[in-house]
Amino acid sequence: MKKYLVIPCVVIVLFLGIRVLLTSSNMLQMTFALIGMLLVLFGIFKEYGKADKK
């Protein structure tokens, strides 16, 4: 993924995930939102950590 696309995508995923966490009363939706946000953040950190070491 291009570097200039990463920041808007992360902001959108975090915004939507936090919105679900704050407004949803369904525990299943909240769990999936939390897992999705964590997977996106760990993926971004892994990808950029790998790129910085080269």
Order of alpha helices (4+ residues) and beta strands (2+ residues): alpha-alpha
